[in-house]
Amino acid sequence: MAPAVLKNGSREEETGKKSSFQRETAIFAYKKRVMVQNRVCSLFGIRYPVIQGGMVWCSGWRLAAAVSNAGGLGLIGAGSMHPDTLREHIVKCRAATQKPFGVNIPLMYPQIEEIMQIVTAEKVPVVFTSAGNPKPWTSRLQSAGITVAHVVSGSRFARKAAEAGVDAIVAEGFEAGGHNGREETTTLTLIPQVRAATELPLIAAGGIATGGAMAAVFALGAEGVQVGTRFALTAESSASEAFKQRCITLNEGETFLSLKKVSPTRLIKNDFFLKVQELEERGATADELRELLGRGRAKKGIFEGDLTEGELEIGQIASHIRKILPADEVVRQMMEEYHDTLQRLSGQSFA
Ligand SMILES: Cc1cc2nc3c(=O)[nH]c(=O)nc-3n(C[C@H](O)[C@H](O)[C@H](O)COP(=O)(O)O)c2cc1C
């Protein structure tokens, strides 16, 4: 039988040696097997560098466990939980997954001391802090064996977080759902600057809902992505069905940064939003705005599905999402798109 002719024209049976083509193919296959890890994967002990951001009224144990089971890192959002509720969610999450998971703790939380005691006592593997100064908490969490990441909206805050000793940085651009940075820096602008400001493992957030966006921020120096909006709109998210359905009908330009005097928040336009706008135009004080906001506006909108009077927080990228999928399908799709994107781009060099 004639020897097999390989793609590069060499004939393996004649020499008994591996051709350079075969060598390269073997190296590529080897790299594909062993280089699936990066710093973010090793830091958290996860398969894919996809983190589900903590989200008030969306990210309970069900969503966190589903994302962790799919190979990402699921975060329970403590921001909308009483301390006892958080403990319950941690226990349930641990029962639902053998994989690492974490808790997101917004640092302006009123019962912060109690929350910190719970995550340390429960030996939660990972904590993502946000909305505040991580310095008073980082070493205390780390000495309890917890890996700590902190969310920032600018390189100045990234440097401060690095000085506070955090293990990783999440840099979140202005496209993101939830509360935004006052600087209004977009993800594309933010990531390279935070990359230059710190050598810590860097996770990009804001407007990332596909593997293509993941590849884009990796090209800018990120080593992981934190995804909020796309996971808020999955089957396991605890947001109300009415909220999810409203979000998947949004068009481009239908979320707006509001409540700048209190805490800039990206919202969908509704009666509540218009009342905020009216007050802001009249030059209302932060206290007047806080009074209108009252307590439980986000719960009303996101969790209870009051689309008129509730606070409807979601990211710009909602306009790209048209289906409520299970969270594991989102992780699977994102990783497939990521690899397809890398392959597509590798064919585009311009010598
Ligand atoms: C409904 C909603 C609630 C959020 N709540 C929180 C929160 O409690 N704490 C926090 O650090 N980030 C919160 N975020 C931000 C997310 O964790 C994540 O960083 C952000 O959504 C990423 O941008 P994306 O929405 O474009 O994916 C929230 C986002 C959304 C959409």
The ligand as an SDF file (V2000), in Angstrom:
LIG
                    3D

 31 33  0  0  0  0  0  0  0  0999 V2000
  -29.8830   43.0550   38.2030 C   0  0  0  0  0  0  0  0  0  0  0  0
  -28.4480   43.2590   38.5690 C   0  0  0  0  0  0  0  0  0  0  0  0
  -28.0970   43.3610   39.9050 C   0  0  0  0  0  0  0  0  0  0  0  0
  -26.7410   43.5370   40.2630 C   0  0  0  0  0  0  0  0  0  0  0  0
  -26.4080   43.5430   41.5960 N   0  0  0  0  0  0  0  0  0  0  0  0
  -25.0990   43.5980   41.9550 C   0  0  0  0  0  0  0  0  0  0  0  0
  -24.7140   43.4570   43.3180 C   0  0  0  0  0  0  0  0  0  0  0  0
  -25.5260   43.2500   44.2170 O   0  0  0  0  0  0  0  0  0  0  0  0
  -23.3800   43.5420   43.6100 N   0  0  0  0  0  0  0  0  0  0  0  0
  -22.4210   43.7350   42.6380 C   0  0  0  0  0  0  0  0  0  0  0  0
  -21.2420   43.7920   42.9600 O   0  0  0  0  0  0  0  0  0  0  0  0
  -22.7790   43.8550   41.3450 N   0  0  0  0  0  0  0  0  0  0  0  0
  -24.0690   43.7530   40.9770 C   0  0  0  0  0  0  0  0  0  0  0  0
  -24.4140   43.7760   39.6560 N   0  0  0  0  0  0  0  0  0  0  0  0
  -23.3300   43.8250   38.6450 C   0  0  0  0  0  0  0  0  0  0  0  0
  -22.9350   42.3890   38.2160 C   0  0  0  0  0  0  0  0  0  0  0  0
  -22.3660   41.6570   39.2590 O   0  0  0  0  0  0  0  0  0  0  0  0
  -21.9300   42.4160   37.0400 C   0  0  0  0  0  0  0  0  0  0  0  0
  -20.6830   42.9360   37.4170 O   0  0  0  0  0  0  0  0  0  0  0  0
  -22.4610   43.2050   35.8660 C   0  0  0  0  0  0  0  0  0  0  0  0
  -23.7990   42.8840   35.6470 O   0  0  0  0  0  0  0  0  0  0  0  0
  -21.6310   42.9080   34.6200 C   0  0  0  0  0  0  0  0  0  0  0  0
  -22.1010   43.6180   33.5110 O   0  0  0  0  0  0  0  0  0  0  0  0
  -23.2420   43.0640   32.5220 P   0  0  0  0  0  0  0  0  0  0  0  0
  -24.5250   43.3000   33.2360 O   0  0  0  0  0  0  0  0  0  0  0  0
  -23.1080   43.9000   31.3230 O   0  0  0  0  0  0  0  0  0  0  0  0
  -22.9630   41.6080   32.2900 O   0  0  0  0  0  0  0  0  0  0  0  0
  -25.7530   43.6330   39.2740 C   0  0  0  0  0  0  0  0  0  0  0  0
  -26.1310   43.5320   37.9230 C   0  0  0  0  0  0  0  0  0  0  0  0
  -27.4540   43.3440   37.5630 C   0  0  0  0  0  0  0  0  0  0  0  0
  -27.8090   43.2060   36.1110 C   0  0  0  0  0  0  0  0  0  0  0  0
  1  2  1  0
  2  3  1  0
  2 30  2  0
  3  4  2  0
  4  5  1  0
  4 28  1  0
  5  6  2  0
  6  7  1  0
  6 13  1  0
  7  8  2  0
  7  9  1  0
  9 10  1  0
 10 11  2  0
 10 12  1  0
 12 13  2  0
 13 14  1  0
 14 15  1  0
 14 28  1  0
 15 16  1  0
 16 17  1  0
 16 18  1  0
 18 19  1  0
 18 20  1  0
 20 21  1  0
 20 22  1  0
 22 23  1  0
 23 24  1  0
 24 25  2  0
 24 26  1  0
 24 27  1  0
 28 29  2  0
 29 30  1  0
 30 31  1  0
M  END
$$$$
